[in-house]
Amino acid sequence: MAKPHFHLHNHPDHSHLRWSRAIPPVLTVPSGSEITLELPDGGGNQITRENAAAGTAVASFDVGLADPGVGPIYVEGAAPGDVLRVDFLALEPTVDYGWTAVFPGFGLLCEDADFVAGVAAPRIFDLGRPGREDWVADRGYVVFRPADGASGGEEIRIPYRPFLGLVGIAPAEGEHSMIPPLDTGGNIDTRALGVGSSLYLPVKVPGALLSLGDGHAAQGDGEVCGTAIETRMRATVRVTVEKGKSWVKSPWVLTAEDAAAATAAPAGREFMCLGVDSDLREATRKAVRGVVDWLEAEKALSRADAYMLVSIAGNLRMCEVVDMPNYAIGCAVPLGLFVASPVQG
């Protein structure tokens, strides 16, 4: 039987600018459904080719309209204590450009003299169109062109790695900004969430109330200047309610298959816990504790063995370091570590 498929278009009535369980859902779907969404970019479509060329894009930018989420989507059967799994099936830009900007007071180096006032002109990246020679999905890279035209005689090619920066569900209480990440997800800006990956989120309210947005054509870990290659995106996801995963207390990422290493499933894949906190060290502790909890619950390791395994085989990643006041630090475990024991003769 075919899975139910739903469509949600980018419309003012279908998006919101705060996290709250009080926001009514715009769509209700059963667990296991696939949903295609038309998403605005992370700037709320405020930056265009035209205002970037005119040099007015940054000065006129309203941060209050940033990081809109399309939703909420009520998933039937989701209850507090459950986990919502979001599988990323397809991601495609819906415009022929993306942009990167440096805004005043935002980004890791916002207090440096070079950046305290921001940078007046965003960089515009050509993404092309499907069916044309310049289509980024076929080309596989985005060309970075410095503002002064200087590149040392080389073309700078950024690998095309589309993902959604904003994927989250409603918190248990309160009203929260869209910009900082939360334990329930949100603006986690984690580039491992490409096609073929999965995100696990701890459900806090009935129906989970899922929202998505902030399409990226590419981003480095940390998104250090505060923006990636931002673009409007069409995304198709599958949502599934899962039970019995009490160790999921914050976002978890199952990375996509690595085609170069796919000699034996699940080679090349990683499972990553995101620790979210306003203190960098505590965010890191939360990520490591999350992996220790998982290894204890799912792999039957003692906490001591789990802790030592993370130390010798786990990988820490600074996934998000600019959406203050919270950091998102990832702790990833390669799933290729776990190999079936040989049959004893």
N, C-alpha and C positions, 0 to 999 in steps of 0.2 A: 504494500500500500504506500502510495506517495505521501511524503510528509506535507502537512499544511504549509502553504507559503503565503506570506503577507507582504504588503508594500506600505511604506510610510514615507511620504514626500516632505521635503523641506518647506514648511509653511509656518508662519508666526504662531499659529495655534498648536503646532506640534513641537515646540521647543521651549526651553526655560533657562533661566540664568541664576538658579540657586538649587541646592540640594535640600529637599524636604519631603517627608512622607505625606505632607498635606497637599501636594500637587496631584491633581486627579490624572489618572492614566489616559492616554490618547489612543491606546490600542490594547486589546486583551487577546492573548494567544495561549494555546495549550503547550505544555512541555513537549519538546521535540520539534517545535515549529522552526521553519526557516523564514527569515525576515530580510527584505531588501530595503535599505534606507538611503534616501538622498540627503546628504549632510552638508551643512555650511562649513567653511573653514574655521580655524581656531580664532580668527579675528572677527567672526560674525559677518564675513564677506565685506568688511569695510575697506580693505586694501585692494586696489585694482591696478591694472597696467597704467591707466590714465592718471590716477592721482599719484602713483609712484613716479611716473615720468615728470609730473608737474612739481614734485618735491613737497606736496602737501599731505601725503598719506600719514606720516608719523605725527605731525602737528595736530591733525584733525581726528586722530584715533581716540575713540571713547573706550577706555578699558572696562567700563561697566557693561559693555556688550560683548566682551571676550569670552571665549570658551562656552558657547551655547551648547546645550545638550538636546538632542532630538529624542523625545519620549515624554513622560515615562511609559514604559511598556509593562503591563501587568501579566505575569506568567502564572497561569493556573497551577495550583498545587504547591507553589512555593510558600514556605512558612518559616518563621524565625527558627534558626538552628539548622536549616537546610543549606545547601550550596547551589548556587546557580552557575552552571557551566556555559560559557559562551565560546562557540567554535567559529573561527573566522574562515569563511568559505571563498569570498571574492572581495577584492578591493580595486577600485578603478577611479582615477580622476575624472571629473565631469567638466572641467575647464582646461584650456590649453596652457595654463601657466600656474606656477607656484611662487611663493615669496618668502623671504626671510628679512626680519627687521630687528633693529636694536632700539628699544624704547628707553626713555629716561627713567631711572630708578628701578630698572628691572634687569635681571641677569646676574651672573656670578661676579662680573667685574664692573657692576654699575657704579661703584664708588671711585673707579680709576678715572684719572683726568681725561683720558681719551674717550671715555664712554658716558661720563656723568650726564651729558646733555642728550644722549642717544645719538643716532646717526640719521640724518634727515631723509636720505633716500633708501628705501628698501631695495634689496636685490630681487630682480625678477628672473625666474627660470622658465625656459620654454619646455613644455611637456608634450606638445604636439597633439595630434588627434588620431583616433583609431582609423586604420586603413591608409594612413599616410606614412611616408618614409621617416618622418620625424616623431612617430608615436613612441613615447618613452617606454612603454611596456615591451615593445619589440627591441628597442635600442638597448635597454638595460641600464642606462645611466643618464644622469642629468649633468649638463655642462655648467660649471661655475665660472662666471665671467667677472673678474674683479672690476670695480668701478673705474679704476684708472687704466684698464686695459692691459696692465702688466701681469704676466704669468710666467716669466722666465723662459719664454719660448715653448712652453708646454701647455697642452689643453688639460684643464683640471676636470676630471670626470668623477662625479659622485654616484656610487651605485644606487640604482633605483630600488628602494625597499619600502613599499607602502605599508602603512599601519595606521591605526586610530589611536590618538593620544588620550582621548577621553572615553572611558567605558566604566560605568559605575551603576550602583543601585542605591536606593534611598537609605540614609542612616536611621537608626532607631528613634532619634529625637533631635529636635532643634532644626535650625535653618543655617545652611553653610554656604560659603562662597564656592563657586565652581573652580576656582584657580588652584588652591592647594589640594593634593591628593588626600584621601581618607582611607580608613581600614576597609571601607566598602567600595574602594576603587575610586573612580572619578578621573581626574586629570593626572594619570600616572605616567604618561609620556614614556612608555617602555617599548623600545623599538623591536623587541622580540615578538610582539603581537602582530606578526604578519600573517598572510594566508597560510593555512595549515596549522596554526597555533591554537591554543585554547586558554581561556582565562577562567579561573575559579574564584567566585566571590561569596563571602559569608552573608546569608540572607538575614536581615534584621526586621523586616516588615512583611506582612502578607502580600504575596504577588511579586515581591522583590523590587519592582518599579525600576526597570532598567532604562538607562539613557546612554546615547553614544554621540560622538562628534570628534572634532579636531583632527581632520585627515592630514596625514603627512606623507610626502613622497620620499623623504629621507630624513634621517636624524642621527646624530652621534649620541652615545650614552651620556646622559646628563643634560642635554639640550642647554649648554652652558650660557648662550647669549639670550636665552629666553624664548627663542622661536626655532622651529625646524624649517624644512621646505613645506610651508603651509599651503594646502589646496583643498578645494571642495571635492568631496569623495562620494562615490556610490559604494555601499558596503552591503554584503550579504553575510548574515550570521545565522547560526543555529543555537537555540537556547534550550537547555535541558536542566530539570531539577534533579539533584542528586542527594541522597540521604546517607547518613552514617559517616560523615567526614568532619567530625568535631574538631580535628586539628586545623581546619581552614578557619583561621581567625582574621586573616587579612588577604589581599589578593595573591593568588598563585598563578604562575604561567607555565604551561606546557608548550615548549617550543616546537616549531615545525620540523619535519624530517629534513636532515641535511643530505641533499641528493648525492654529494660527493662521498658521504660516509655511509650511505644506506646499503651496506652489504648484508646486514642482519638486523631486523627490527629488535629493539628500538634504537639502534646505533645512531648517533648524531643528535638525538633529542636530549633536552634538559628539562628538569622540573625546578621551577624557581619560585621561592617565596619572597614577597615584597614586604619589608618592614617599613612602616610609616610612622614618623614621629618628628616633632620640632627639634629634637636633639639628634645630631648626626650619629653619635655613638649609640644612642638608644634605638634609633631606627635600625642600625646594623645588628644590634643584639636581638631585636624582634625578628629580623630575617633569619638569623642563625637559629634562634629558639624554634621558629616555625618549622625549619627543616629537621631539627632534632625531634620535634613532636611527630612529624610525618614518618621519619625512619622508625620511631618507636611503635607507632600505630599500624603502619602498613608493611614494614619490613621486619618487624619483631626483633629489632635491635634494642639492647639496653641503652639507656640515655648516655652512659659513658662511652659505649662503642659508637653510638650515633654522633656524639660530639667529636670524637677522634676522627671518624670517617669524614665529617664535614671539613675538619682541619686539613686532612691530607688530600682530599679530592673535590671539595666544594670550591665554588668561585663566587667572589663578591663583586657586585656591579653597582656603580652609582647611576641608577636609572633616571633619577629626577632630583635636581639640586637647586632649582630656581623658583619653584612655585611655593613661595613662603606663605605660612611659617613652617611647612612640613617638607621633609625629605622623603624620598622613596629609594630604599637600598635593597637590591636583590641578592639573594643567596641561592645559587643554582647548583644542582647536582646532576651530572651526566647520567642519563638512564642506561647508557651502555656499560656502566659499572656492574649492572645486575644481569648475570649470565646464568642460565639454567645449569645446575650441577650435573656433571657427567653421571650416567647410569653406572652403578657399581655392578661388576660382573660376579 
